Amino acid sequence: MKTEMVLTENLSFEYTQYADEGEEPAKFTALRGVNVSITPGEFVAILGHNGSGKSTLAKHLNALLRPTEGTVWVKGYDTKADADLWNVRQSAGMVFQNPDNQLIATIVEDDVAFGPENLGVPPKEIRARVDASLAAVGMSEFADSAPNFLSGGQKQRVAIAGVLAMKPACIVLDEPTAMLDPVGRREVLETIARLNRDEGITVILITHYMDEAIQARRIIVMDDGQIAMDGTPREIFSRVDEMKRLRLDVPQVTELAYRLRKHGVDLPNTVLTIEEMVNAICKLKSKI
């Protein structure tokens, strides 16, 4: 059995766009020979412009899509094997952009209990899982609340709790903060980071926010259905020109340092945070 949390080998996927009667269906290749290995406990961010294949890759990690060619293993289970389907989906929970699409009950704790109930977990164990999952995302006090009265960030945390209640070893989050305000984004990102750090859960975050990506330990950049770059946040964002060629931004403070360097200011190309920028400027002042 594979020891990686996620392993893809020569993964390719084609979407079929069905045409009118008598016309040939159109094919669109979204993934091309993707090889990715993610170990247990990693926090990986996946970046890419629209149409790069990042969300298509994410859907393969929960067997929502299955390879046209190649293989995907999740915790050693082959996503193409029908017999392993439940094991794959229990191993890798999925959180989507819009939490309203994942919240189905009228009470928060009932929503969190939905997944374990469908897995046939005994009632006493479900109660324990619901309490633990809500506590893990800081939503215990809202257990008896109606989801429609919660903020966007709170709803997304409940959606994450619903995934946690199924005890996945990995959580795949596909643009989970895209519809949230800055406060909601911060709540969700703090929750994700804490689950990875304290619970050892593997986190795979699909995002277009560069400031979110710097919290990951590793970044994978996709372009035209392939892996274009793979490295630590500091390694990836130091390659500003290459990121721009891929139609991607870098964190704002990294962009500022990049522009200042172009004007002759002696700043490192590895600045990621405001604190690092302040320290770099202070060092410059001490040399004057």
Backbone as a ProteinNet text record, in pm:
[ID]
protein_1_A
[PRIMARY]
MKTEMVLTENLSFEYTQYADEGEEPAKFTALRGVNVSITPGEFVAILGHNGSGKSTLAKHLNALLRPTEGTVWVKGYDTKADADLWNVRQSAGMVFQNPDNQLIATIVEDDVAFGPENLGVPPKEIRARVDASLAAVGMSEFADSAPNFLSGGQKQRVAIAGVLAMKPACIVLDEPTAMLDPVGRREVLETIARLNRDEGITVILITHYMDEAIQARRIIVMDDGQIAMDGTPREIFSRVDEMKRLRLDVPQVTELAYRLRKHGVDLPNTVLTIEEMVNAICKLKSKI
[TERTIARY]
84.5	0	88.5	45.7	121.1	122.2	238.7	249.7	220.3	217.8	185.7	37.8	7.6	-133.3	-200.8	-132.2	-182.4	-68	-96.1	3.4	-68.7	-23.3	-76.6	37.1	6	105.1	47.5	109.2	68.6	-82.1	-132.9	-276.2	-314.5	-406.4	-462.7	-614.6	-679	-825.6	-880.6	-981.7	-1050.7	-1195.9	-1240.5	-1383.2	-1444.9	-1565.7	-1638.8	-1756	-1760	-1870.2	-1962.1	-2078	-2168	-2233.5	-2240	-2289.9	-2433.1	-2486.4	-2620.4	-2620	-2737.5	-2751	-2685.8	-2606.4	-2539.7	-2400.8	-2364.9	-2232.9	-2144.3	-2014.4	-1918.4	-1899.9	-1896.7	-1871.6	-1730	-1717.1	-1586.7	-1513.5	-1382.4	-1298.4	-1210.1	-1194.2	-1104.4	-1014.6	-883.3	-788.7	-757.3	-796.4	-777.8	-651.8	-610.3	-488.5	-405	-271.6	-182.3	-63.5	-68.1	45.6	95	3.5	38.5	93.6	210.3	271.7	291.7	219.5	224.5	234.7	318.9	328.9	315.2	218.6	195.5	199.1	283.2	301.5	204.9	178.1	87.9	136.5	42.7	73.9	120.9	135.4	177.7	64.7	102.8	10.6	54.8	-21.9	14.8	-88.4	-42.5	-129.6	-108.8	-217.7	-210.6	-262	-176.8	-207.8	-218.2	-284.4	-293.9	-402.6	-386.1	-488.9	-612.1	-722.5	-844.4	-818.2	-860.6	-839.9	-708.1	-632.3	-501.3	-512.4	-627.9	-647.9	-646.1	-629.4	-614.8	-741.6	-859.2	-982.5	-1014.5	-978.5	-996.3	-910.1	-787.5	-700.5	-762.8	-815.4	-876	-989.4	-1072.4	-1185.9	-1141.5	-1020.8	-968.4	-926.9	-895.4	-845.6	-957.1	-1081.7	-1196.9	-1280.5	-1224.9	-1291	-1421.9	-1436.8	-1550.2	-1529.4	-1403.9	-1365.4	-1267.1	-1263.6	-1169.3	-1083.8	-959.6	-866.9	-913	-887.7	-900.9	-783.3	-666.2	-545.9	-468.3	-385.4	-305.1	-382	-322.1	-377.1	-364.9	-463.6	-459.4	-479.1	-387.4	-403.7	-424.9	-520.8	-544.4	-534.1	-432.7	-403.5	-392.3	-337.5	-316.2	-432.1	-546	-663.4	-667	-693.9	-702.4	-840.3	-843	-971.2	-1055	-994.7	-1071.8	-1140.1	-1103.4	-1160.4	-1292.4	-1402.2	-1533.4	-1536.5	-1466.8	-1468	-1400.6	-1314.9	-1241.6	-1303.4	-1416.5	-1471.9	-1499.9	-1565.5	-1597.1	-1470.4	-1372.9	-1246.5	-1175.8	-1180.2	-1119.1	-1188	-1320.6	-1394.7	-1393.3	-1371.9	-1356.4	-1214.8	-1119.7	-980.7	-956.6	-1022.3	-1002.2	-1136	-1159.8	-1283	-1268.8	-1380.6	-1378.9	-1460.4	-1402.2	-1471.5	-1469	-1587.3	-1598.6	-1608.5	-1620.3	-1625.5	-1743.1	-1860.8	-1983.2	-2032.1	-2020.5	-2062.8	-2210.6	-2292.8	-2436.5	-2466.3	-2375.8	-2395.5	-2364.4	-2301.4	-2266.6	-2349.2	-2420.5	-2501.6	-2644.3	-2692.8	-2822.7	-2924.8	-2881.5	-2972.9	-3014.1	-3114.7	-3164	-3095.6	-3019.3	-2944.7	-2799.2	-2707	-2564.3	-2520.8	-2555	-2504.9	-2563.4	-2686.2	-2744.2	-2668.2	-2624.1	-2548.4	-2414.7	-2347.4	-2218.3	-2235.1	-2349.8	-2375.9	-2411.4	-2446.5	-2498.2	-2399.7	-2272.3	-2172.5	-2152.9	-2124.9	-2109	-2232.4	-2351.3	-2473.5	-2476.7	-2435.3	-2436.5	-2327.1	-2226.7	-2122	-2160.2	-2276.6	-2321.6	-2253.8	-2202.4	-2136.6	-2242	-2215	-2311.5	-2345.5	-2470.8	-2515.7	-2424.9	-2377.1	-2291.3	-2161	-2106.3	-1983.8	-2009.5	-2127.6	-2162.8	-2165.8	-2225.9	-2233.3	-2093.6	-2004.5	-1867.6	-1796.6	-1817.8	-1752.7	-1804.3	-1934.9	-1993.3	-1936.2	-1933.2	-1880.2	-1733.3	-1655.2	-1512	-1487.2	-1565.3	-1545.1	-1581.8	-1692.7	-1731.3	-1629.9	-1577.7	-1474.2	-1347.3	-1314	-1191.6	-1195.1	-1315.4	-1326.6	-1379.4	-1388.9	-1432.1	-1578.1	-1664.3	-1806.8	-1898.1	-1846.4	-1928.5	-2048.7	-2030.4	-2139.9	-2254.5	-2231.9	-2336.1	-2400.9	-2380.5	-2430.1	-2580.9	-2655.5	-2801.7	-2853.7	-2764.4	-2804.2	-2846.9	-2921.7	-2958	-2846.1	-2796.8	-2686.3	-2713	-2840.1	-2868.3	-2851.2	-2832.5	-2807.7	-2658.4	-2573.8	-2429.5	-2366.9	-2249.7	-2173.3	-2112.6	-2059.7	-1999.1	-1883.4	-1797	-1684.1	-1728.1	-1833.4	-1885.1	-1946.3	-2017.6	-2074.8	-1964.8	-1857.3	-1749.6	-1682.6	-1672.3	-1614.9	-1705	-1837.2	-1930.6	-1914.3	-1896.3	-1873.9	-1747.9	-1643.4	-1519.2	-1543.6	-1623.5	-1655.9	-1728.8	-1818.7	-1890.3	-1796.5	-1691.4	-1589.9	-1508.8	-1469.5	-1389.6	-1461.3	-1594	-1670.6	-1660	-1620	-1600	-1457.9	-1378.7	-1241.5	-1152.3	-1143	-1053.9	-909.1	-819	-676.9	-630	-712.7	-675.5	-800.2	-781.8	-890.1	-845.6	-928.3	-903.2	-1000.6	-947.2	-1030.5	-1016.5	-1126.8	-1125	-1178.2	-1087.1	-1121.3	-1219	-1188.4	-1286	-1315.4	-1230.3	-1252.1	-1293.6	-1319.7	-1346.1	-1468.4	-1566.4	-1690.7	-1698.7	-1585.2	-1585.9	-1522.2	-1563.6	-1499.1	-1367.7	-1284.9	-1154.1	-1161.2	-1263.6	-1276.6	-1304.9	-1397.8	-1429	-1310.3	-1234.1	-1114.2	-1015.8	-994.7	-899.6	-946.1	-1075.5	-1128.9	-1102.8	-1131.6	-1117	-970.3	-883.4	-740.9	-678.5	-717.9	-666.8	-711.6	-836.6	-888.2	-809.7	-786.4	-712.4	-571.5	-503.7	-366.3	-360.4	-458.4	-460	-484.2	-574.1	-601.1	-477.5	-404.2	-281.2	-175.3	-160.2	-54	-84.1	-205.8	-238.2	-291.7	-363	-424.9	-346.5	-250.1	-171.5	-246.2	-357.2	-437	-367.1	-357.8	-301.6	-397.9	-346.4	-429.7	-382.2	-476.6	-449.2	-543	-486.1	-563.7	-550.9	-662.7	-667.1	-706.7	-625.2	-655.6	-598.7	-657.7	-598.4	-550.4	-554	-501.8	-357.5	-263.8	-122.9	-88.2	-155.4	-127.6	-174.5	-267.7	-306.2	-201	-149.3	-55	73.6	114	239.9	229.7	107.6	92.3	121.1	118.5	146.6	296.2	329.9	472	524.6	433.2	472.5	368.8	414.5	324.5	347.3	237.5	240.5	169.5	236.4	178.4	144.1	19.1	-26	-45	-21.5	-42.7	-73.4	-181.8	-220.8	-227.7	-282	-303.3	-180.4	-68.6	55.7	116.5	210.7	283.8	391.6	380.9	478.6	588.4	554.4	650.9	610.8	709	684.4	796.1	760.3	863.2	803.4	887.8	840.3	786.8	703.8	657.1	771.3	879.1	991	1057.6	1068.9	1128	1038.8	909.8	817.2	805.4	784.5	757.1	883.2	1000.3	1121.9	1135.7	1057.9	1062.8	949.1	955.8	846.3	821.3	926.9	909.5	840.9	879.5	818.7	671.8	638.8	498.8	416.6	473.7	402.2	380.3	478.3	460.1	347	324.4	215.6	83.5	83.1	-36.5	-83	14.3	-14.4	53.1	-7.2	50.9	144.4	208.1	283.3	227.1	258.4	209.7	246	160.9	179.1	315	359.2	487.2	603.3	587.6	688.6	694.6	578.3	571.4	638.3	615.9	677.8	830	880.1	1025.2	1081.1	1008.1	1049.5	1063.5	965.7	969.8	1080.9	1101.5	1208.3	1344.7	1361.9	1488.7	1515.5	1406.8	1422.5	1469.2	1445.4	1489.1	1618.8	1687.1	1819.3	1825.4	1713	1712.7	1759.2	1855.8	1918.3	1834.1	1726	1637.8	1647.6	1631.5	1634.9	1513.5	1526.4	1414.1	1328.2	1346.4	1273.7	1176.7	1144.9	1053.8	911.3	846.9	710.6	611.3	659.5	569.1	610	518.4	546.1	661.8	663.3	770.6	906.7	914.1	1040.3	1081.1	983.8	1014.7	1068.7	1005.3	1051	1193.7	1221.1	1355.8	1459.3	1422.1	1514	1543.8	1441.8	1461.7	1546	1520.4	1600.8	1747.4	1775.8	1915.3	1978.9	1898.1	1949.3	1984.1	1896.6	1919.4	2044.5	2069.1	2187.7	2317	2310.1	2430.5	2459	2359.5	2376.5	2465.4
-119.2	0	124.8	229.8	353.1	422.1	481	547.7	696.6	753.8	895.2	920.4	1041.8	1076.7	1089.3	1156.4	1171.1	1139.9	1059.7	1030.4	1022	1102.6	1091.8	1052.4	964	920.3	938.4	1029.2	1056.2	1082.7	1160.8	1190.6	1285.7	1240.6	1323.5	1314.2	1424.9	1425.4	1510.3	1456.2	1526.7	1549.8	1673.2	1703.4	1681.7	1629.1	1611.5	1708.2	1790.5	1884.6	1829.6	1784.5	1719.2	1822.1	1787.8	1880.3	1842.6	1916.2	1886.7	1752.7	1698.6	1568.1	1571.8	1470.6	1461.5	1523.8	1596.9	1658.9	1581.4	1584.3	1516.6	1594.6	1524.2	1595	1652.3	1770.5	1836.6	1787.1	1776.6	1732.6	1849.1	1860	1961.2	1895.3	1902.9	1841.4	1938.6	1902	1989.3	1955.2	1828	1784.5	1701.8	1723.6	1656.6	1594	1466.2	1395.3	1451.5	1476.5	1538	1432.3	1460.4	1374.6	1455.3	1417.6	1488.9	1388.2	1418.3	1337	1428.9	1398.8	1477.7	1383	1413	1324.4	1359.5	1265.8	1293.7	1412.6	1500.5	1614.9	1738.3	1731.2	1849.1	1951.5	2078.9	2187	2241.6	2209.5	2242.5	2338.4	2447.4	2538.3	2514.1	2512.4	2494.4	2622.3	2682.5	2808.7	2786.5	2879.9	2876.2	2971	3027.8	3116.8	3035.2	3103	3033.7	2946.1	2819.9	2727	2652.4	2672	2605.4	2458.4	2417.5	2277.3	2252.2	2357.2	2334.4	2278.4	2328.6	2275.4	2136.6	2111.3	1976.2	1876.9	1916.5	1830.2	1804.9	1910.5	1896.5	1794.9	1797.6	1705.3	1560.6	1539.3	1402.7	1346.9	1435.1	1389	1338.3	1360.5	1309.9	1216.6	1181.9	1093.1	1149.9	1282.3	1344.4	1335.5	1335.9	1306.1	1190.2	1113.5	1002	1017.8	973.9	999.7	944.1	1022.3	970.4	877.6	919.3	836.7	854.1	756.3	764.7	720	743.3	691.6	794.9	794.7	876.2	783.2	789.5	717.7	818.5	791.9	873	780.6	802.5	717.4	570	550.5	415.3	358.1	426.8	375.9	433.3	348.1	387.6	449.5	575.7	644.7	586	507.1	445.3	316.3	265.3	137.7	163.7	112.8	133.8	84.2	-23.4	-81.5	11	102.2	191	330	352.4	487.1	548.6	473.9	528.8	551.3	461.9	481.1	608.2	634.4	757.1	878.9	880.6	999.5	1016.5	907.7	920.8	967.8	935.1	975.2	1120.9	1170.6	1308.3	1379.7	1466.8	1545.7	1667.5	1714.2	1824.4	1941.8	2061.9	2185.7	2276.9	2329.7	2406.9	2557.5	2634.2	2780	2828.4	2779.9	2833.1	2741.3	2783.7	2695.5	2662.8	2750.7	2723.3	2597	2559.2	2436.9	2311	2327.1	2210.1	2200.3	2307	2306.7	2269.5	2158.6	2106.4	2098.8	2109.1	2094.9	2232.9	2234.6	2361.4	2398.1	2305.2	2329.1	2288.5	2367.4	2346.3	2205.4	2159.6	2028.9	1915	1934	1831.7	1825.6	1941	1944	1871.8	1895.2	1831.3	1680.8	1638.8	1496	1421.1	1494.8	1430.4	1329.6	1368.3	1279.7	1150.8	1158.4	1035.8	946.1	1006.9	926.3	842.5	903.9	832.4	726.4	738.7	637.2	522.6	535.8	430.8	433.3	550.2	562.5	553.1	480.3	469.2	606.1	625.6	755.4	815.5	733.9	786.6	842	773.4	819.1	945.5	951.8	1072	1193.8	1178.2	1289.6	1338.6	1244.5	1280.9	1350	1300.4	1359.2	1500.8	1519.8	1652.9	1753.4	1716.1	1806.9	1839	1736.6	1756	1840	1817	1889.3	2036.5	2064.1	2203.9	2275.5	2204.8	2264.6	2293.9	2205.5	2221.4	2344.5	2383.6	2501.9	2624	2612.8	2725.9	2763.3	2663.4	2692	2620.7	2577.6	2502.7	2581.9	2711.7	2793.8	2811.9	2772.6	2787.7	2653.9	2552	2417.3	2414.5	2496	2495.7	2605.4	2675.6	2786.6	2737.2	2821.5	2794.3	2847	2768	2812.8	2942.6	2969.2	3089.1	3217.7	3206.7	3325.8	3348.8	3264.6	3276.6	3363.3	3417	3490.7	3392.5	3445.9	3359.6	3279.1	3344.2	3274.3	3166.1	3194.5	3095	2976.4	3003.6	2894	2803.6	2865.7	2785.1	2701.1	2754.7	2676.8	2558.8	2578.5	2467.7	2362.2	2407	2312.5	2230.5	2296.1	2224.7	2126.4	2167.8	2077.8	1953.5	1972.3	1858.6	1758.7	1810	1722.2	1654.3	1732.4	1677.1	1563.8	1573.5	1471.5	1334.5	1332	1203.4	1151.9	1225.9	1189	1163.8	1260.1	1242.2	1263.2	1200.4	1224.2	1345.9	1387.7	1497.5	1581.5	1713.4	1802.7	1878.2	1873	1946.2	2063.1	2184.2	2304.3	2377.2	2384.5	2445.2	2588	2684.9	2827.6	2852.8	2809.6	2817	2958.6	3054.8	3191.8	3287.1	3233.1	3318.4	3407.3	3361.8	3437.1	3508.4	3516.1	3571	3708.5	3785.9	3914.4	3890	3994.5	3973	3906	3938.9	3877.3	3727.4	3693.3	3552.5	3476.3	3539.9	3474.6	3442.7	3539.3	3518.4	3405.1	3400.6	3294.5	3156.4	3143.7	3013.8	2973.7	3070.6	3037.8	3000.6	3069.2	3034.4	2894.5	2859.9	2725.6	2618.9	2642.7	2547.3	2525.2	2636.5	2627.2	2552.9	2576.9	2511	2360.4	2321.9	2179.5	2107.8	2174	2115	2105.4	2213.1	2219.3	2130	2137.2	2069.7	1927.8	1905.9	1774.9	1688.6	1749.4	1674.1	1637.7	1707.6	1678.3	1736	1656.6	1703.9	1804.5	1920.1	2025.3	2054.8	2051.9	2090.5	2205.7	2323.8	2446.8	2499.4	2503.1	2566.7	2712.1	2805.5	2946.6	3035.5	3154.2	3255.8	3375.6	3362.5	3465.8	3431.1	3512.2	3483.9	3494.2	3585.1	3600	3478.4	3401.5	3274.9	3168.5	3169.4	3065.5	3067.7	3186	3191.2	3117.5	3085.4	3010.7	2861.4	2817	2675.6	2649	2522.9	2485.1	2456.6	2438.7	2405.7	2461.4	2507.3	2560.1	2484.9	2444.7	2387.2	2485.6	2525	2617.4	2540.9	2555.9	2485.3	2582.4	2532.5	2610.5	2514.1	2540.7	2459.2	2310.7	2280.6	2141.9	2067.3	2139.7	2075.6	2146.4	2079.6	2140.9	2231.8	2360.4	2457.4	2486.1	2485.5	2514.1	2435.7	2403.7	2328.2	2360.9	2418.4	2453.5	2521.1	2570.6	2642.2	2779.1	2844.2	2978.6	3075.1	3066.6	3158.4	3131.1	3004.3	2969.8	3015	2989.3	3021.5	3172.5	3246.6	3389.7	3473.1	3410.3	3481.6	3487.9	3408.2	3402.2	3487.9	3618.1	3709.2	3713.5	3726.3	3735.3	3610.7	3494.1	3369.8	3362	3406.8	3409.3	3501.6	3615.2	3708.5	3648.9	3574	3508.3	3405.5	3351.1	3255.4	3324.6	3456	3539.5	3530.7	3523	3517.5	3633.6	3671.3	3774.4	3710.7	3796.4	3754.8	3835.5	3799.9	3880.8	4027.8	4116.7	4260	4310.3	4264.6	4312.9	4258.7	4139.9	4084.1	4166.7	4206.1	4291.2	4426.4	4483.2	4611	4598.4	4492.6	4471.4	4453.2	4383.5	4360.6	4493.1	4581.3	4710.6	4799.9	4795.7	4876.6	4827.9	4695.4	4643.2	4694.3	4705.5	4755	4900.7	4971.1	5110.8	5123	5010.6	5014.9	4997.9	4971.6	4952.2	4809.8	4796.1	4665.9	4585.9	4525.9	4443	4298.6	4202.6	4061.7	4026.2	3920.6	3878.5	3772.6	3758.1	3653.9	3712.8	3842.9	3907.1	3857.4	3808.5	3757.1	3832.2	3891.2	3952.1	4095.8	4169.9	4308.7	4313.9	4220.1	4218.8	4200.4	4113.1	4091.3	4216.1	4286.4	4410	4515.6	4528.5	4626.3	4595.1	4466.9	4427.9	4457.8	4430.7	4455.6	4605.3	4687.9	4833.2	4885.4	4829.7	4870.3	4837.2	4722.3	4685	4780.4	4825.1	4923.3	5054	5097	5224.7	5217	5100.7	5087.9	5094.7	5072.1	5078.4	5219.7	5307.2	5444.1	5526.4
0	0	0	-75.3	-82.8	53.8	89.6	220.4	211	88.4	73.8	105.6	152.7	170.5	34.1	-57.7	-194.9	-290.5	-390.2	-493	-627.1	-722.9	-857.8	-951.5	-1044.3	-1142.9	-1282.1	-1357.7	-1496.6	-1507.8	-1414.9	-1411.7	-1525.7	-1609	-1714.6	-1707.3	-1744.6	-1740.4	-1852.5	-1921	-2028.6	-1991.6	-2006.8	-1997	-2134.3	-2136	-2260.9	-2264.1	-2366.2	-2383.8	-2492.8	-2449.6	-2544.1	-2636.2	-2762.6	-2864	-2904	-3000.7	-3051.9	-3124.8	-3143.7	-3208.8	-3347.2	-3373.3	-3501.1	-3503.2	-3398.5	-3390.7	-3294.5	-3322	-3236.1	-3104.5	-2990.6	-2864.3	-2862.3	-2801.8	-2793.6	-2670.1	-2679.7	-2568.4	-2523.8	-2391.7	-2337.4	-2233.5	-2255.1	-2161.5	-2048.9	-1926.7	-1810.4	-1731.9	-1733.8	-1665	-1761.2	-1757.3	-1851.7	-1777.7	-1753.3	-1696.6	-1564.1	-1471.4	-1342.9	-1246.7	-1191.9	-1090.4	-962.6	-858.4	-730.7	-617.5	-520.9	-399.3	-278.1	-191.5	-70.6	48.5	144.5	259.6	372.3	463.5	575.8	658.5	694.7	779.2	705	573.8	497	487.8	470.7	439.2	304.2	200.8	63.1	5.2	-53.8	-127.6	-276.6	-350.6	-495.8	-561.8	-643.4	-710.5	-860.9	-926.9	-1072.2	-1117.5	-1236.6	-1289.9	-1326.4	-1357.1	-1395.9	-1518.1	-1508.5	-1618.3	-1613.7	-1505.8	-1495.9	-1459.3	-1404.4	-1366.8	-1217.8	-1137.5	-992.9	-928.8	-967.2	-909.3	-961.9	-1087.8	-1142.1	-1065.3	-1033.9	-953.2	-816.6	-754.5	-621.5	-623.1	-726.2	-733.6	-752.2	-805	-815.2	-679.4	-585.4	-455.8	-365.6	-407.4	-333.8	-421.4	-536.4	-633.8	-686.8	-680.6	-748.7	-899.4	-940.1	-1077.8	-1073.6	-1181	-1190.3	-1315.8	-1308.8	-1418.8	-1552.6	-1657.7	-1794.1	-1822.6	-1774.3	-1781.5	-1651.4	-1619.3	-1498.3	-1375	-1258.6	-1133	-1021.6	-932.8	-811.2	-692.6	-596.8	-471	-358.8	-273.4	-153.6	-33.4	47.7	162.9	119.3	0.7	-49.9	-128	-132.5	-203.3	-345.4	-441.9	-581.7	-606.1	-651	-667.7	-781.3	-869.1	-977.9	-934.6	-818	-771.9	-699.3	-753.8	-691.9	-547.5	-520.9	-386.2	-284.1	-331.4	-240.7	-230	-297	-306.2	-169	-80.3	52	133.3	117.4	189.3	143.7	12.7	-40.1	18.4	16.3	60.2	210.9	283.6	427.7	461.2	376.9	400.6	367	260.8	214.6	208.5	306.3	307.9	218.6	163.8	66.5	119.8	110.1	146.7	24.9	-12.3	-135.1	-108.6	-218.3	-208.7	-125.3	-159.3	-99.2	12.1	138.7	248.8	244.1	183.4	177.1	97.2	8	-70.4	9	127.3	208.7	336.5	370	492.5	456.3	511.1	467.8	580.8	707	820.1	872.5	957.8	1012.3	1143.1	1198.7	1322.5	1298.8	1352.1	1327.6	1365	1485.3	1529	1444.4	1393.7	1305.9	1173.9	1127.3	1002.9	1018.1	1129.4	1154.4	1170.8	1224.6	1247.1	1118.7	1013.7	891.2	831.9	820.4	760.9	838.4	969.4	1048	1046.4	1045	1039.3	911.2	800.1	672.7	665.2	751.9	758	851.4	918.1	1009.1	1144.5	1184.6	1314.8	1425.8	1534.5	1644.4	1704.5	1751.6	1803.5	1911.3	2003.9	2110.8	2053.7	1954.2	1889.8	1806.6	1743.2	1666.5	1758.5	1875.7	1971.2	2007.5	2031.8	2069	1952.6	1830.8	1714.1	1687.2	1699.8	1676.8	1775.1	1903.4	2005	1979.2	1946.7	1924	1799.3	1694	1568.4	1582.4	1650.5	1672.1	1760.5	1859.4	1944.9	1864.9	1772.2	1694	1604.5	1560.6	1474.2	1549.5	1682.4	1764	1747.3	1724.6	1701.4	1800	1914.9	2011.3	2059.6	2078.4	2132.5	2033.2	1908.1	1806.1	1769.8	1852.5	1821.1	1798.1	1872.3	1861.5	1769.5	1700.4	1613.8	1477	1407.2	1268.4	1178.3	1084.5	998.8	924.2	887.8	809	887.9	1021.4	1102.5	1126.1	1071.4	1091.6	982.3	1013.5	913	813.1	702.6	602.4	658.8	738.8	798.5	895.4	972.7	1066.4	992.2	883.9	803.7	748.9	700.5	643.8	752	873.5	983.8	1020.6	1011	1034.6	924.9	800.1	690.1	715.4	765.7	797.7	912.5	1011.7	1123.5	1072.7	974.1	918.2	852.4	789.2	730.6	840	941.3	1050.9	1123.4	1133.3	1205.9	1140.1	1014.2	945.9	963.5	1043.2	1079.3	957.8	867.1	753.2	793.2	723.4	745.2	667.1	570	479.7	452.3	445.9	405.7	281.1	177.8	53.8	49.5	41.2	44.2	-89	-163.2	-296.4	-287.5	-283.6	-273.5	-158	-35.1	73.4	121.6	87.1	135.5	23.7	-95.7	-211.9	-192.2	-113.6	-97.3	36.9	108.3	243.7	249.8	351.4	376.5	450.3	470.9	534.7	671.6	750.5	883.5	868.8	779.6	756.6	702.2	612.3	558.9	670.3	758.9	868.5	959.4	991.1	1077.4	1016.9	888.5	822	812.7	776.1	762.5	896.8	1002.9	1135.9	1174.4	1140.2	1169.8	1093.3	964.4	881.9	937.2	967.2	1016.6	1149.5	1236	1366.9	1353.3	1263.6	1242.4	1190.4	1103.1	1051.3	1160.1	1235.2	1336.3	1456.5	1508.3	1634.5	1615.7	1505.4	1483.9	1384.8	1316	1218.7	1092.2	1065.7	946.6	823.7	719.9	593.8	532.7	493.6	435.7	294.3	199.6	61.2	29.1	13.4	-2	-144.6	-215.9	-347.4	-324.6	-369.3	-342.5	-451.4	-465.4	-552.6	-471.2	-337.6	-248.4	-211.9	-257.8	-232.1	-83.4	-11.7	130.5	210.5	155.8	218.9	192.1	71.4	30.7	112.4	162.4	237.4	370.3	414.4	539.4	520.5	395.9	367.5	378.9	395.5	397.5	257.8	163.4	27.5	-68.5	-184.1	-286.3	-416.7	-478.1	-612.1	-704.5	-812.5	-909.5	-1035.6	-1081.9	-1201.5	-1316.8	-1437.3	-1558.8	-1672.2	-1742.3	-1857.1	-1822.6	-1704	-1664.3	-1620.1	-1599.1	-1558.5	-1437.7	-1371.4	-1260.9	-1319	-1290.1	-1340.7	-1239	-1109.5	-1003.6	-879.6	-797.3	-674.7	-576.4	-461	-363.2	-241.3	-154.5	-36.5	-79.4	4.6	-30.7	-61.4	15.5	-7.1	-142	-177.5	-307.2	-422.4	-410.4	-519.4	-538.4	-429.9	-444.2	-468.1	-456.4	-494.4	-646.7	-717.7	-864.8	-921.8	-893.3	-927.1	-1077.7	-1156	-1301.2	-1356.8	-1304.3	-1351.7	-1312.9	-1190.9	-1148.1	-1237.6	-1272.8	-1359.6	-1498	-1548	-1678	-1673.3	-1555	-1536.3	-1501.6	-1513.3	-1487	-1342.4	-1252.3	-1109.7	-1037.4	-924.7	-841.2	-738.9	-660.7	-542.4	-426	-300.1	-187.8	-206.1	-157.3	-180.8	-134.7	-19.3	32.3	-52.4	-107.8	-198.9	-327.6	-376.1	-495.1	-469.2	-350.5	-315.3	-313.2	-250.8	-246.1	-387	-470.5	-610	-684.3	-667.9	-737.2	-682.3	-552.1	-493.2	-541.7	-555.2	-606.7	-748.1	-826.4	-963.1	-966.4	-855.5	-845.2	-765.7	-749.1	-689.4	-539.4	-474	-328.3	-298.4	-210.6	-182.5	-83.3	-134	-51.8	-98.3	-6.8	-47.2	-132.4	-212.7	-297.5	-228.8	-97.9	-23.5	77.9	66.7	162.2	139.7	247	237.4	325.1	435	531.8	560.6	619.8	657.4	756	850.8	951.4	884.8	785.6	714.7	636.7	580.3	509.5	604.3	720.6	820.3	864.1	889.4	931.3	822.5	697.1	585.6	571.5	588.6	577.8	693.8	812.6	930	910.1	849.7	822.6	722.2	624.7	528.4	597.6	687.3	757.4	844.5	901.7	989.1	912	778.3	695.7	645.5	661.6	610.9	703.9
[MASK]
++++++++++++++++++++++++++++++++++++++++++++++++++++++++++++++++++++++++++++++++++++++++++++++++++++++++++++++++++++++++++++++++++++++++++++++++++++++++++++++++++++++++++++++++++++++++++++++++++++++++++++++++++++++++++++++++++++++++++++++++++++++++++++++++++++++++++++++++++++++++++++++++

